[in-house]
Amino acid sequence: MLLTAAVLLASVASPAAAQGADELRIVTVGAAVTETVHALGAGDSIVGVDTTSQWPETVRQLPSVGYMRALGVEGLLSLRPSLVLCTAEAGPRAVLDQLGSAGTRVEVLPAPASIADAEALVRRVGELLDRQDRSHDVVATLRRQVEEARARLPQGSAPRVLFLVHAPTGAAPLAAGRGTPASAMIELAGGINVAASLEGYKPIGPEAMLAASPQVVVVPAGTVARAGGAKAILQQGALAETPAGRDGRLVEADPYVVAFGPRTGQAIADLGRRIHAPALHASR
């Protein structure tokens, strides 16, 4: 019984308390996780990040462990992390299990998809890093910034917005339906998600895209770059015949826009400004 209790206590102890905050070597996977650790003042403990982590700029100089859904054991272990913080989107799961078997503590956190989720993430990471007091301040700031951003949104008709994770040429692009962080952010920014009839990320065909009649298309910045630019995307298939295609209204979204982290208020203000911008002035 005593041994069982000791094991349970060890499993719930925060990594910072167990090892000492100055000795932590953290790998963060996911933009929201990375930004949360920095917001809590523990950025100096990060020794590696994934490719979605782009803020603050200093993290771009850190070793990369690759795309969050395609992690590799060797690359992660080479950084000698004492703690890997990631969301449930990270994987493959087998890689995370191998890290645990190798003695690395892995904390898998729920992927945030709302303001409440963002607050919960801050609190949980605050517990893990023994920075509960700081987490209270971060949550308070997050709430205030969200309220300010929402209050400043343009009034009037809401733009019809389509968030696309664009697929390779010849395949139907994936649209962000209800239940996705992208859909939640569109609504928070004062827009209407025209793909809300879909659930999750689903392919959207030409007829459905024309029927949706989006006025603005939002596409991840990395996808835009790989596709050869906004014009190349807007000229593809049925998209070219939509109001967004005709008016050239494509917004490039950086990862933080749908990350639901400490900068959610800024993300709402940024996306809101751009989806409400006049035609031909909505691109990045």
Solvent accessible surface area in square Angstrom, and as a share of the most:
residue,aa,sasa,rsa
1,M,194,0.86
2,L,156,0.78
3,L,139,0.69
4,T,75,0.44
5,A,44,0.34
6,A,55,0.42
7,V,89,0.51
8,L,109,0.54
9,L,123,0.61
10,A,70,0.54
11,S,66,0.42
12,V,111,0.64
13,A,36,0.28
14,S,14,0.09
15,P,8,0.05
16,A,6,0.05
17,A,69,0.54
18,A,78,0.61
19,Q,72,0.32
20,G,28,0.27
21,A,46,0.36
22,D,147,0.76
23,E,108,0.49
24,L,11,0.05
25,R,74,0.27
26,I,0,0.00
27,V,0,0.00
28,T,0,0.00
29,V,0,0.00
30,G,4,0.03
31,A,8,0.06
32,A,5,0.04
33,V,0,0.00
34,T,0,0.00
35,E,4,0.02
36,T,0,0.00
37,V,0,0.00
38,H,44,0.19
39,A,26,0.20
40,L,0,0.00
41,G,37,0.36
42,A,6,0.05
43,G,13,0.13
44,D,154,0.80
45,S,19,0.12
46,I,7,0.03
47,V,26,0.15
48,G,0,0.00
49,V,6,0.03
50,D,2,0.01
51,T,67,0.39
52,T,27,0.16
53,S,3,0.02
54,Q,69,0.31
55,W,91,0.32
56,P,29,0.18
57,E,119,0.53
58,T,91,0.53
59,V,0,0.00
60,R,136,0.49
61,Q,155,0.69
62,L,55,0.27
63,P,66,0.41
64,S,73,0.47
65,V,16,0.09
66,G,26,0.25
67,Y,108,0.41
68,M,17,0.07
69,R,129,0.47
70,A,68,0.53
71,L,7,0.04
72,G,32,0.30
73,V,23,0.13
74,E,138,0.62
75,G,40,0.39
76,L,0,0.00
77,L,65,0.32
78,S,81,0.52
79,L,26,0.13
80,R,163,0.60
81,P,10,0.06
82,S,30,0.19
83,L,0,0.00
84,V,0,0.00
85,L,0,0.00
86,C,0,0.00
87,T,4,0.02
88,A,69,0.53
89,E,64,0.29
90,A,12,0.09
91,G,7,0.06
92,P,66,0.42
93,R,143,0.52
94,A,57,0.45
95,V,15,0.08
96,L,5,0.02
97,D,71,0.37
98,Q,90,0.40
99,L,0,0.00
100,G,41,0.39
101,S,102,0.66
102,A,64,0.49
103,G,69,0.67
104,T,12,0.07
105,R,61,0.22
106,V,34,0.20
107,E,27,0.12
108,V,53,0.31
109,L,5,0.02
110,P,107,0.67
111,A,35,0.27
112,P,10,0.07
113,A,31,0.24
114,S,39,0.25
115,I,38,0.19
116,A,71,0.55
117,D,54,0.28
118,A,0,0.00
119,E,17,0.07
120,A,53,0.41
121,L,7,0.04
122,V,0,0.00
123,R,94,0.34
124,R,91,0.33
125,V,0,0.00
126,G,0,0.00
127,E,77,0.35
128,L,2,0.01
129,L,4,0.02
130,D,71,0.37
131,R,71,0.26
132,Q,78,0.35
133,D,115,0.60
134,R,110,0.40
135,S,2,0.01
136,H,112,0.50
137,D,88,0.46
138,V,16,0.09
139,V,8,0.04
140,A,60,0.46
141,T,48,0.28
142,L,1,0.01
143,R,118,0.43
144,R,121,0.44
145,Q,66,0.29
146,V,13,0.07
147,E,120,0.54
148,E,69,0.31
149,A,7,0.05
150,R,106,0.39
151,A,81,0.63
152,R,192,0.70
153,L,20,0.10
154,P,64,0.40
155,Q,158,0.70
156,G,70,0.67
157,S,108,0.69
158,A,41,0.31
159,P,11,0.07
160,R,86,0.31
161,V,0,0.00
162,L,0,0.00
163,F,10,0.04
164,L,0,0.00
165,V,53,0.30
166,H,28,0.12
167,A,22,0.17
168,P,109,0.68
169,T,123,0.72
170,G,86,0.82
171,A,57,0.44
172,A,44,0.34
173,P,15,0.09
174,L,63,0.31
175,A,0,0.00
176,A,0,0.00
177,G,0,0.00
178,R,112,0.41
179,G,76,0.73
180,T,7,0.04
181,P,27,0.17
182,A,0,0.00
183,S,4,0.03
184,A,29,0.23
185,M,0,0.00
186,I,1,0.00
187,E,100,0.45
188,L,34,0.17
189,A,0,0.00
190,G,22,0.22
191,G,8,0.08
192,I,83,0.42
193,N,8,0.04
194,V,23,0.13
195,A,2,0.02
196,A,42,0.32
197,S,99,0.64
198,L,49,0.24
199,E,105,0.47
200,G,22,0.21
201,Y,90,0.34
202,K,91,0.39
203,P,81,0.51
204,I,7,0.04
205,G,27,0.26
206,P,90,0.57
207,E,150,0.67
208,A,52,0.40
209,M,9,0.04
210,L,85,0.42
211,A,84,0.65
212,A,10,0.08
213,S,39,0.25
214,P,0,0.00
215,Q,71,0.32
216,V,0,0.00
217,V,0,0.00
218,V,1,0.00
219,V,0,0.00
220,P,35,0.22
221,A,16,0.13
222,G,35,0.34
223,T,13,0.08
224,V,4,0.02
225,A,78,0.60
226,R,191,0.70
227,A,36,0.28
228,G,63,0.60
229,G,23,0.22
230,A,24,0.18
231,K,146,0.62
232,A,37,0.29
233,I,0,0.00
234,L,13,0.06
235,Q,113,0.50
236,Q,55,0.25
237,G,65,0.63
238,A,17,0.13
239,L,3,0.02
240,A,30,0.23
241,E,105,0.47
242,T,1,0.01
243,P,31,0.19
244,A,0,0.00
245,G,15,0.15
246,R,157,0.57
247,D,59,0.30
248,G,24,0.23
249,R,27,0.10
250,L,1,0.00
251,V,0,0.00
252,E,33,0.15
253,A,4,0.03
254,D,36,0.19
255,P,51,0.32
256,Y,22,0.08
257,V,1,0.00
258,V,38,0.22
259,A,15,0.11
260,F,1,0.00
261,G,3,0.03
262,P,15,0.09
263,R,37,0.14
264,T,1,0.00
265,G,3,0.02
266,Q,93,0.41
267,A,0,0.00
268,I,0,0.00
269,A,48,0.37
270,D,26,0.13
271,L,4,0.02
272,G,0,0.00
273,R,154,0.56
274,R,18,0.07
275,I,0,0.00
276,H,46,0.20
277,A,18,0.14
278,P,95,0.60
279,A,42,0.32
280,L,128,0.63
281,H,135,0.60
282,A,1,0.01
283,S,58,0.37
284,R,164,0.60
